[in-house]
């Protein structure tokens, strides 16, 4: 006959300290969640401060001085802004910039959306090769693109005029006619920047539910009605982004125009950035050019705010 030994469980001392391992682990996890994003964005923050905030602050400071690039800074208050708003050349370059933007934004939008619709179609053949071909111009430097197209459309040595002459026509004045020079700028800028907008539209088109289009097709809607009633409204967020980026990019266009025709003939196609460049680096008037840069930045911010306000009203509607 065996005897079982009964042991009485010991009760915990109520005065003993409570283990805090869980709280420590939770605190460490919370600290990690806070520090990790800061570490990841620290490089971007440093670059933003170094290449945007600091130059912007210097430009704002220079705009209140007569700084010429060398020597000391002499504070002159708002004199640069007063002279700027009385400068007819400033208003002329700003007007040309707005004209170019008004023409280029719709052209960029229609061409990039049209190519995206073709490449996203299930009936298209060779879509991979076509995407590479359309994307290559975006990889070329704007200066290189301007030089290439300048060779193609040269008045005396250009390939385009050579072909026109072979066909029995007269070569066009691509460099000395202001209207043709502006048209050439529009063609080159559209060719060079369509690829990025095209990729945005292709990604957005792929996210459209096919069930919507199939249901509309069953109801008898043709391709144009499906595009206008379904595809285009669902592309509204992407359209807003494309229009905003294209507007800002057109207002800041410089390198390609500088390499293509230098804002010519003469100053008839000199945009606002070319005006700032010539004022700051050719006339060595950094303070005056900085004031023009601050005005351009204010215009870009205002355009962005207006477009965002329209987009917000559309979402609320």
C-alpha distance (Angstrom), angle and dihedral (degrees) to the residues before:
residue distance angle dihedral
X1 . . .
X2 3.77 . .
X3 3.69 125.1 .
X4 3.80 118.8 -140.0
X5 3.75 117.8 -145.0
X6 3.76 112.9 -139.0
X7 3.78 116.3 -150.6
X8 3.73 122.0 -161.3
X9 3.84 114.5 -135.4
X10 3.73 112.9 -117.1
X11 3.78 116.3 -120.7
X12 3.78 119.6 -130.8
X13 3.73 118.2 -106.7
X14 3.80 107.0 -106.7
X15 3.78 89.8 -148.2
X16 3.83 93.7 56.6
X17 3.85 115.2 109.9
X18 3.81 117.2 -101.6
X19 3.84 113.9 -115.8
X20 3.79 111.8 -108.6
X21 3.80 100.3 -164.6
X22 3.81 92.4 116.7
X23 3.78 92.7 50.3
X24 3.81 91.7 47.9
X25 3.79 91.8 49.7
X26 3.78 90.9 47.8
X27 3.79 91.7 49.2
X28 3.81 91.6 49.3
X29 3.80 91.2 49.2
X30 3.79 91.6 49.2
X31 3.82 90.8 49.2
X32 3.81 90.0 50.0
X33 3.78 91.5 50.9
X34 3.80 89.7 52.9
X35 3.80 98.2 43.5
X36 3.81 98.7 42.3
X37 3.84 96.1 64.9
X38 3.80 90.0 44.9
X39 3.80 90.9 53.6
X40 3.80 92.4 48.2
X41 3.81 95.3 49.0
X42 3.81 95.8 38.6
X43 3.81 92.7 89.9
X44 3.81 91.6 50.1
X45 3.81 90.9 47.1
X46 3.81 92.1 50.2
X47 3.81 92.1 48.4
X48 3.82 90.8 46.6
X49 3.79 91.7 51.7
X50 3.79 93.1 43.3
X51 3.81 100.3 45.4
X52 3.83 102.7 27.5
X53 3.80 114.7 20.4
X54 3.80 96.2 39.5
X55 3.84 96.5 46.3
X56 3.80 89.3 42.9
X57 3.78 91.1 52.9
X58 3.80 90.8 47.8
X59 3.80 90.8 49.1
X60 3.79 90.9 51.0
X61 3.80 90.0 49.7
X62 3.80 93.2 47.7
X63 3.81 91.2 49.8
X64 3.80 89.2 68.8
X65 3.82 93.4 50.4
X66 3.80 139.3 61.7
X67 3.80 91.9 -122.0
X68 3.81 113.5 162.5
X69 3.81 99.3 -173.9
X70 3.79 96.0 -88.0
X71 3.76 134.1 54.5
X72 3.77 130.0 26.3
X73 3.79 128.9 -32.3
X74 3.80 113.8 -105.5
X75 3.80 112.3 -163.7
X76 3.81 111.5 -133.0
X77 3.80 100.8 167.0
X78 3.80 117.3 -141.4
X79 3.81 96.1 -16.1
X80 3.82 92.5 111.5
X81 3.79 91.9 53.4
X82 3.82 92.4 46.1
X83 3.81 90.8 51.6
X84 3.80 91.4 44.0
X85 3.79 94.9 54.7
X86 3.81 88.9 50.0
X87 3.82 93.7 50.0
X88 3.81 113.6 105.7
X89 3.82 91.3 -163.7
X90 3.80 89.8 59.1
X91 3.80 92.4 52.9
X92 3.80 91.4 45.2
X93 3.81 93.1 52.6
X94 3.80 91.0 44.8
X95 3.82 91.0 50.7
X96 3.83 91.0 50.8
X97 3.79 89.5 49.4
X98 3.80 91.9 53.0
X99 3.81 90.4 47.1
X100 3.78 91.9 50.6
X101 3.81 91.0 47.0
X102 3.82 92.3 48.8
X103 3.81 89.7 53.0
X104 3.80 99.8 38.9
X105 3.81 100.3 47.1
X106 3.85 96.2 60.4
X107 3.80 90.7 40.9
X108 3.81 93.0 50.7
X109 3.80 90.9 46.1
X110 3.81 96.8 49.5
X111 3.81 95.5 43.8
X112 3.82 95.8 45.8
X113 3.82 93.0 44.8
X114 3.80 92.2 46.3
X115 3.81 93.1 51.1
X116 3.81 90.9 45.1
X117 3.80 91.2 52.5
X118 3.80 90.7 50.8
X119 3.80 94.3 47.8
X120 3.80 92.9 44.8
X121 3.80 92.4 51.9
X122 3.79 116.7 108.3
X123 3.82 89.3 -138.7
X124 3.83 94.8 59.0
X125 3.80 118.0 107.1
X126 3.78 126.3 -150.0
X127 3.80 93.2 18.4
X128 3.82 94.8 156.2
X129 3.80 93.5 54.7
X130 3.79 91.4 43.6
X131 3.80 91.9 53.1
X132 3.79 91.0 52.7
X133 3.80 91.7 48.7
X134 3.80 93.4 48.5
X135 3.82 92.1 44.6
X136 3.82 96.8 51.2
X137 3.85 95.8 78.4
X138 3.81 90.4 58.4
X139 3.81 89.5 58.9
X140 3.81 93.1 55.8
X141 3.78 118.3 93.0
X142 3.83 112.9 -107.1
X143 3.80 90.0 -125.1
X144 3.80 91.8 52.5
X145 3.80 90.4 46.4
X146 3.80 90.6 51.5
X147 3.81 92.2 50.3
X148 3.82 92.8 48.0
X149 3.79 93.6 50.5
X150 3.80 90.8 44.0
X151 3.78 88.2 59.0
X152 3.79 91.1 47.3
X153 3.81 94.8 49.3
X154 3.80 100.3 35.4
X155 3.80 112.4 140.8
X156 3.80 96.9 -135.7
X157 3.79 103.5 22.7
X158 3.81 105.5 18.3
X159 3.78 122.2 126.8
X160 3.82 93.7 -133.0
X161 3.79 94.0 55.7
X162 3.81 89.1 44.1
X163 3.81 90.1 57.1
X164 3.82 91.3 45.5
X165 3.81 89.8 51.9
X166 3.80 91.7 49.2
X167 3.79 88.8 53.8
X168 3.80 90.4 54.0
X169 3.79 99.6 -100.1
X170 3.79 133.7 117.1
X171 3.76 120.6 -100.8
X172 3.80 116.0 -105.6
X173 3.80 123.9 -120.5
X174 3.79 97.5 -117.0
X175 3.80 94.1 162.1
X176 3.81 103.9 34.9
X177 3.81 100.7 40.4
X178 3.81 110.7 79.5
X179 3.82 95.1 -152.0
X180 3.80 93.9 48.4
X181 3.80 90.4 45.4
X182 3.82 90.3 53.5
X183 3.81 90.8 46.9
X184 3.81 89.3 51.6
X185 3.82 90.3 51.6
X186 3.81 89.8 52.5
X187 3.81 91.9 49.4
X188 3.80 94.3 48.8
X189 3.81 95.0 44.3
X190 3.80 91.2 49.5
X191 3.80 91.3 48.3
X192 3.81 92.2 48.7
X193 3.82 101.3 44.5
X194 3.81 104.8 32.7
X195 3.81 94.0 90.6
X196 3.81 97.4 68.0
X197 3.80 94.2 48.3
X198 3.80 89.4 44.4
X199 3.81 91.0 57.7
X200 3.80 91.2 50.0
X201 3.79 91.1 52.3
X202 3.81 93.7 45.7
X203 3.81 90.9 53.7
X204 3.81 91.0 47.9
X205 3.82 93.4 47.3
X206 3.79 91.0 52.5
X207 3.81 90.0 54.8
X208 3.81 92.8 57.7
X209 3.84 108.5 106.0
X210 3.80 109.3 -111.6
X211 3.78 89.7 -146.6
X212 3.83 90.1 71.8
X213 3.80 92.3 54.4
X214 3.80 93.2 43.0
X215 3.80 91.9 50.5
X216 3.81 91.1 49.6
X217 3.80 90.7 48.6
X218 3.80 90.6 51.5
X219 3.82 89.0 51.8
X220 3.81 88.9 56.3
X221 3.82 101.3 -100.6
X222 3.80 112.9 152.1
X223 3.80 124.9 -138.0
X224 3.81 94.8 -90.3
X225 3.82 93.1 50.0
X226 3.80 91.3 48.0
X227 3.79 90.5 50.7
X228 3.81 94.5 46.5
X229 3.81 98.1 40.7
X230 3.82 102.0 35.0
X231 3.80 115.3 11.9
X232 3.78 99.8 42.7
X233 3.85 96.3 47.6
X234 3.81 91.2 48.1
X235 3.81 89.4 50.9
X236 3.80 91.5 56.7
X237 3.86 96.6 106.8
X238 3.80 91.4 49.1
X239 3.80 91.0 44.1
X240 3.80 89.8 53.8
X241 3.82 91.2 51.6
X242 3.81 92.9 47.0
X243 3.81 93.2 48.5
X244 3.80 92.5 46.9
X245 3.81 94.7 48.5
X246 3.80 92.8 43.4
X247 3.80 91.9 49.5
X248 3.79 93.1 51.2
X249 3.80 91.9 43.7
X250 3.81 92.3 49.9
X251 3.79 92.1 49.5
X252 3.82 89.4 52.9
X253 3.82 97.7 42.5
X254 3.79 109.7 142.1
X255 3.81 121.6 125.7
X256 3.79 98.0 55.9
X257 3.82 93.8 44.8
X258 3.79 91.4 45.8
X259 3.81 91.7 54.0
X260 3.81 94.7 39.8
X261 3.81 102.6 51.1
X262 3.81 107.7 -27.3
X263 3.79 91.4 -116.5
X264 3.79 91.4 -57.8
X265 2.83 166.9 -170.2
X266 3.77 82.0 76.0
X267 3.79 105.6 -50.6
X268 3.80 97.4 -37.3
X269 3.82 92.6 110.5
X270 3.79 98.5 30.1
X271 3.80 107.6 136.3
X272 3.78 125.6 -156.4
X273 3.81 94.9 -92.8
X274 3.81 91.0 50.9
X275 3.82 87.1 50.7
X276 3.80 90.4 52.5
X277 3.80 91.7 46.5
X278 3.79 94.2 50.5
X279 3.78 92.5 45.0
X280 3.78 95.3 47.7
X281 3.80 103.0 37.4
X282 3.80 106.4 22.1
X283 3.80 97.1 38.8
X284 3.84 93.2 30.5
X285 3.80 91.2 -133.0
X286 3.80 100.2 137.9
X287 3.79 94.8 163.6
X288 3.80 93.7 54.2
X289 3.83 92.0 44.5
X290 3.81 89.9 49.4
X291 3.80 90.1 54.7
X292 3.82 89.6 52.6
X293 3.82 89.0 48.8
X294 3.79 91.2 53.1
X295 3.80 90.5 51.2
X296 3.81 90.3 50.0
X297 3.80 90.8 49.9
X298 3.80 90.7 50.9
X299 3.82 90.1 50.7
X300 3.82 91.8 50.3
X301 3.80 92.2 48.7
X302 3.81 90.3 48.9
X303 3.82 91.5 49.9
X304 3.80 91.2 49.4
X305 3.82 92.3 48.7
X306 3.81 92.5 48.7
X307 3.80 92.7 49.5
X308 3.80 91.5 47.0
X309 3.80 90.2 50.4
X310 3.81 91.2 53.0
X311 3.79 90.1 47.8
X312 3.82 91.1 50.2
X313 3.80 91.7 50.8
X314 3.80 89.7 49.9
X315 3.80 91.1 52.7
X316 3.80 92.0 49.4
X317 3.79 90.7 48.8
